[in-house]
């Protein structure tokens, strides 16, 4: 497994995040981040590159569009074993992204609140997050996807022991977990909408 050199970090639940990202930074990993996550990491003294700076495209529509860009998804989805993928990345100025640390807007917690409106529920349907997770999980041979803060400690140990790399076995386990995560998330949204009367 190649060394992790670049990671996208964009989370709703920031539990344990700063400690984990400091491990990444100490391994020389470039951190790309968005909005509140970037602010939180900077407050912890961690150097962060805004995704908007990397893509050259601003966050817009009240944060609905942040990471949905070819420079992000191309960097995640590229099959590094295919020379034509590498050539296309170089031609378009796309850098490989080796790790994605994402957890999703708290949809279930939002709709569980008394008086939650349909509008509030809709605004807590994450779009960019599941797209990042699914892209990373699909390309698990080249990308580590992290959706659960409970995995940070073990991954930090593996990074230190592996000189900044994560094993193929770990990547595959995390990819399965990622698809379970998005499956559950979409199921919760479908279940909520099934009970909405317009």
C-alpha positions in Angstrom: 0.0 0.0 0.0 1.3 3.4 -1.0 1.9 6.1 1.6 -1.0 8.4 2.4 0.0 11.9 1.1 -3.4 13.8 0.9 -6.6 13.5 2.8 -10.0 15.1 2.7 -11.5 15.7 6.1 -15.1 17.0 6.5 -17.1 15.9 9.4 -20.2 16.7 11.4 -19.1 14.8 14.5 -15.7 16.2 15.5 -15.1 13.8 18.4 -11.5 12.8 18.5 -10.8 14.4 15.1 -8.0 16.8 16.0 -5.9 14.1 17.6 -6.3 11.9 14.6 -5.6 14.6 12.1 -2.5 15.6 14.1 -1.2 12.1 13.5 -1.8 12.5 9.7 -0.1 15.9 9.7 2.9 14.5 11.6 3.2 11.9 8.8 3.4 14.7 6.3 -0.2 14.3 5.0 -1.7 17.4 3.3 -5.1 18.1 4.8 -8.0 19.4 2.6 -11.0 20.5 4.5 -14.2 22.5 4.4 -16.2 25.0 6.4 -16.5 24.3 10.1 -14.2 21.4 10.0 -11.4 23.5 8.6 -12.0 26.2 11.2 -12.0 23.6 14.0 -8.7 22.1 12.8 -7.0 25.5 12.4 -8.0 26.3 16.0 -6.1 23.2 17.0 -3.0 24.5 15.2 -3.3 22.2 12.3 -2.4 23.4 8.8 -5.4 23.0 6.5 -6.0 23.8 2.8 -9.6 24.8 2.0 -11.2 22.6 -0.6 -12.3 25.7 -2.3 -8.7 26.9 -2.6 -7.7 23.6 -4.1 -10.5 23.4 -6.6 -10.6 27.1 -7.4 -14.3 27.0 -6.9 -16.1 28.6 -3.9 -18.4 26.9 -1.5 -21.9 27.9 -2.5 -25.7 27.6 -1.9 -25.3 27.8 1.9 -22.8 24.9 1.8 -24.9 22.6 -0.4 -22.0 22.6 -2.9 -18.5 22.2 -1.4 -16.8 19.0 -2.4 -18.7 18.0 -5.6 -15.9 18.8 -8.0 -13.8 16.8 -10.5 -10.6 17.8 -8.7 -11.9 16.1 -5.6 -13.8 13.1 -7.0 -11.2 12.6 -9.8 -8.5 12.5 -7.1 -10.5 9.9 -5.2 -11.8 7.7 -8.0 -8.7 7.5 -10.2 -7.4 3.9 -10.6 -3.7 4.5 -10.0 -2.8 1.2 -11.7 -4.1 2.6 -15.1 -1.6 4.9 -16.9 -4.5 6.7 -18.7 -6.1 7.6 -15.4 -2.8 9.1 -14.2 -2.3 10.9 -17.5 -5.8 12.5 -17.2 -5.2 13.5 -13.7 -2.0 15.3 -14.7 -3.6 16.9 -17.7 -6.4 18.3 -15.5 -4.3 19.3 -12.5 -5.9 16.7 -10.3 -3.9 15.4 -7.3 -4.5 11.9 -5.8 -6.5 11.8 -2.6 -5.5 8.8 -0.5 -7.8 9.1 2.5 -11.3 10.5 3.1 -12.5 11.2 6.7 -16.2 12.0 6.5 -19.2 11.6 8.7 -22.6 12.9 7.7 -25.1 15.6 8.7 -27.1 14.3 11.8 -30.3 13.5 9.9 -31.7 11.1 12.5 -30.9 13.3 15.4 -32.6 16.3 13.6 -35.8 14.5 12.7 -36.0 13.1 16.3 -36.4 16.6 17.7 -39.9 17.6 18.6 -41.3 20.0 16.1 -38.8 19.3 13.4 -40.1 20.6 10.1 -39.8 19.0 6.7 -37.6 22.0 5.6 -35.2 21.3 8.5 -35.1 17.6 7.7 -34.3 18.3 4.0 -31.4 20.6 4.9 -29.9 17.8 7.0 -29.8 15.4 4.1 -26.1 15.2 3.3 -25.2 15.0 -0.4 -21.5 15.6 -0.7 -20.7 13.4 2.3 -22.3 10.2 0.9 -20.7 10.9 -2.5 -17.3 11.2 -1.0 -17.8 8.0 1.1 -19.1 5.9 -1.8 -16.4 7.1 -4.2 -13.7 6.3 -1.6 -15.2 2.9 -0.8 -15.5 2.0 -4.4 -11.8 2.7 -4.9 -10.7 1.0 -1.7 -7.6 -0.4 -3.4 -6.2 3.1 -3.4 -8.2 5.1 -0.9 -8.8 4.7 2.9 -12.3 5.8 3.9 -13.1 6.6 7.5 -16.7 7.2 8.6 -16.5 6.3 12.3 -14.5 8.1 15.0 -14.2 4.8 16.8 -11.7 3.8 14.1 -9.3 6.7 14.6 -7.1 5.2 17.3 -6.4 1.9 15.5 -5.8 3.8 12.2 -3.4 6.1 14.0 -1.4 3.1 15.3 -1.3 1.5 11.9 -0.2 4.8 10.2 2.7 5.1 12.7 3.7 1.4 12.4 3.4 1.5 8.6 5.3 4.7 8.0 2.2 6.5 6.9 0.4 3.7 5.0 -2.7 1.6 5.6 -3.0 -2.0 4.6 -5.2 -3.3 1.8 -7.0 -5.5 4.4 -7.9 -2.5 6.5 -9.0 -0.5 3.5 -11.4 -3.3 2.5 -12.8 -3.6 6.0 -13.4 0.2 6.1 -15.0 0.2 2.6 -17.6 -2.4 3.8 -18.3 -0.3 6.8 -18.7 2.8 4.7 -21.3 1.2 2.4 -23.2 0.0 5.5 -23.0 3.6 6.8 -24.5 5.1 3.7 -27.1 2.3 3.4 -28.3 3.0 7.0 -28.3 6.8 6.3 -30.4 6.5 3.1 -32.7 4.1 4.9 -33.4 6.6 7.7 -34.2 9.3 5.1 -36.5 7.0 3.2 -38.3 5.9 6.4 -38.8 9.5 7.5 -40.1 10.6 4.1 -42.5 7.7 4.0 -44.2 9.3 7.0 -44.5 12.8 5.6 -47.9 13.9 4.4 -47.9 16.7 1.8 
